[in-house]
Amino acid sequence: MSALIDPRARKLYELIVDKARHGPVTPKPPDTATPTEVLEACGLCVEEFYPLLASLADAGLVEVSGAYPFEEIRVKA
């Protein structure tokens, strides 16, 4: 992971990976998490969450698809 990524985004990425592989929401595609399960676990408010998620997407670490409230976050790296 790039050294230029905000430390809070790094922590969020680790949580997304965990929820994508072991999260409570099933069934879902492999390596996929939902914003709901991540937000419940991360302690960030929505206004903090989405900019950090966008920075992870910009870095190529995740891909966000779907429209609210059915978004999916796919781990790419």
C-alpha positions as CSV (number, residue, x, y, z in Angstrom):
1,M,0.0,0.0,0.0
2,S,1.3,3.4,-0.9
3,A,3.0,5.5,1.8
4,L,0.9,8.4,0.6
5,I,-2.4,7.0,1.8
6,D,-3.8,8.6,4.9
7,P,-3.3,6.4,8.0
8,R,-7.1,6.5,8.7
9,A,-7.7,5.2,5.1
10,R,-5.1,2.4,5.7
11,K,-7.0,1.3,8.8
12,L,-10.3,1.5,6.9
13,Y,-8.8,-0.7,4.1
14,E,-7.8,-3.3,6.7
15,L,-11.3,-3.3,8.0
16,I,-12.8,-3.5,4.5
17,V,-10.6,-6.5,3.7
18,D,-11.7,-8.2,7.0
19,K,-15.4,-7.6,6.3
20,A,-15.0,-8.6,2.7
21,R,-13.6,-12.0,3.7
22,H,-15.3,-12.6,7.0
23,G,-18.2,-10.1,7.4
24,P,-21.6,-11.0,8.6
25,V,-23.5,-10.1,5.4
26,T,-24.1,-13.2,3.2
27,P,-24.5,-14.1,0.5
28,K,-22.3,-11.7,-1.4
29,P,-19.7,-11.9,-4.1
30,P,-16.2,-12.9,-3.0
31,D,-13.9,-10.2,-1.6
32,T,-16.9,-7.8,-1.3
33,A,-18.1,-5.8,1.7
34,T,-21.0,-3.4,2.1
35,P,-20.8,0.1,3.4
36,T,-23.3,-0.9,6.1
37,E,-21.2,-3.6,7.6
38,V,-18.0,-1.5,7.4
39,L,-19.6,1.6,8.9
40,E,-21.0,-0.4,11.8
41,A,-17.4,-1.7,12.6
42,C,-15.2,1.4,11.9
43,G,-16.6,4.1,14.1
44,L,-16.5,6.7,11.4
45,C,-19.4,8.9,10.5
46,V,-20.7,8.8,7.0
47,E,-19.1,12.2,6.2
48,E,-15.7,10.8,7.2
49,F,-16.2,7.4,5.6
50,Y,-16.9,8.3,2.0
51,P,-13.9,10.6,1.4
52,L,-11.6,7.9,2.8
53,L,-13.3,5.2,0.7
54,A,-12.8,7.5,-2.3
55,S,-9.1,7.8,-1.6
56,L,-8.8,4.0,-1.5
57,A,-10.7,3.7,-4.8
58,D,-8.4,6.4,-6.3
59,A,-5.4,4.4,-5.1
60,G,-6.8,1.3,-6.9
61,L,-7.2,-0.7,-3.7
62,V,-11.0,-1.0,-3.8
63,E,-13.8,-0.6,-6.4
64,V,-17.2,0.7,-5.4
65,S,-20.2,-0.3,-7.5
66,G,-23.9,0.0,-7.2
67,A,-26.0,2.9,-6.0
68,Y,-26.9,3.8,-2.4
69,P,-28.2,1.8,-0.4
70,F,-27.0,-1.2,-2.4
71,E,-23.3,-0.3,-2.9
72,E,-20.7,-2.9,-2.8
73,I,-17.0,-2.4,-2.0
74,R,-14.8,-4.9,-3.8
75,V,-11.2,-5.5,-2.6
76,K,-8.8,-5.2,-5.6
77,A,-5.4,-5.4,-4.1
